[in-house]
Amino acid sequence: MAIEFKKKPGIVAYLTVGDPDLATTKDIALAAIDNGADVIELGVPFSDPLADGPVIQRASERAVARGVRLTDVLELAKQLRAARPTAGLVLFSYLNPVVRMGMKTFCARAAEAGADGVLLTDMIVEEAGEYLEGMKANRLAPIFLAAPTSPDARLKAIAGVSQGFVYAISRVGITGTQQKVAGDASELVSRLRQFTKLPIAVGFGISNAEHVRAVGEFADAAIVGSALVALIEKTPPPEASTVIGQFIAGLRA
Ligand SMILES: O=P(O)(O)OC[C@@H](O)[C@@H](O)c1c[nH]c2ccccc12
């Protein structure tokens, strides 16, 4: 188990866990892995997903309404790890559910579930002391978000504590699809490059093969979230894993 991008560009697939239900998320994640996703971001549903656009907000609301919680996400990670020993698995959450569980407990349970890394959207480097200790003690990769508005000093700090990959946000704003890959993205990636040898993955607004190809010209991996979540929303659950598998396979075609 490791975060590794074997083909260029790598593909990171974000899923809101428990939408439409836990069993379907599991099937979708397996299909995504089997069709070329290098890393799965297992999104913990949260009631106030401030950084998310309408698509992921709705998915989160549905999953929260079903009662899906952080412990369910950990359980799903464990099942995926058992089924796919080498897939990259990242737990993706807002801070609140993690703080409620307790940072130490969360880090230990994330490792026990077989996760490779963790991304806490609203965790900032300046306040990451206990988190980074927990990650280190449990050999987990902490992944941080870098934005086009981050000054160089901040990018350096982010690059200094990140492992696995650095997440470069292609544009300021919330998650959701757009027509074109934002022009800011390549500039951010070259600014980050000064500070790290880690792979750099670009996310926000990546929704088709053309976008993935464009990202591949300047970064190591493309992160796709809302496009998958929207497809899941409109597909009957029994067909969702097939549909997502085909979609992922098409992203690098
Ligand atoms: O949905 P998009 O635009 O494809 O962006 C990726 C994204 O979904 C995923 O990484 C993500 C989901 N929620 C977030 C909140 C903050 C940062 C990133 C995310």
The ligand as an SDF file (V2000), in Angstrom:
LIG
                    3D

 19 20  0  0  0  0  0  0  0  0999 V2000
  -15.1290   18.4060   -7.2930 O   0  0  0  0  0  0  0  0  0  0  0  0
  -13.9720   18.7820   -8.1100 P   0  0  0  0  0  0  0  0  0  0  0  0
  -14.0980   20.1790   -8.6600 O   0  0  0  0  0  0  0  0  0  0  0  0
  -13.6240   17.7460   -9.1280 O   0  0  0  0  0  0  0  0  0  0  0  0
  -12.7090   18.9200   -7.1140 O   0  0  0  0  0  0  0  0  0  0  0  0
  -12.0850   17.7690   -6.4360 C   0  0  0  0  0  0  0  0  0  0  0  0
  -12.6940   17.5290   -5.1670 C   0  0  0  0  0  0  0  0  0  0  0  0
  -14.0230   17.1450   -5.3370 O   0  0  0  0  0  0  0  0  0  0  0  0
  -12.1620   16.7900   -3.9670 C   0  0  0  0  0  0  0  0  0  0  0  0
  -10.7960   16.6890   -3.8640 O   0  0  0  0  0  0  0  0  0  0  0  0
  -12.8060   17.5630   -2.8550 C   0  0  0  0  0  0  0  0  0  0  0  0
  -14.0330   17.3100   -2.3650 C   0  0  0  0  0  0  0  0  0  0  0  0
  -14.3590   18.1970   -1.3870 N   0  0  0  0  0  0  0  0  0  0  0  0
  -13.3310   19.0780   -1.2350 C   0  0  0  0  0  0  0  0  0  0  0  0
  -13.1720   20.1710   -0.3740 C   0  0  0  0  0  0  0  0  0  0  0  0
  -11.9860   20.8970   -0.4330 C   0  0  0  0  0  0  0  0  0  0  0  0
  -10.9640   20.5290   -1.3090 C   0  0  0  0  0  0  0  0  0  0  0  0
  -11.1090   19.4350   -2.1740 C   0  0  0  0  0  0  0  0  0  0  0  0
  -12.2820   18.7020   -2.1590 C   0  0  0  0  0  0  0  0  0  0  0  0
  1  2  2  0
  2  3  1  0
  2  4  1  0
  2  5  1  0
  5  6  1  0
  6  7  1  0
  7  8  1  0
  7  9  1  0
  9 10  1  0
  9 11  1  0
 11 12  2  0
 11 19  1  0
 12 13  1  0
 13 14  1  0
 14 15  1  0
 14 19  2  0
 15 16  2  0
 16 17  1  0
 17 18  2  0
 18 19  1  0
M  END
$$$$
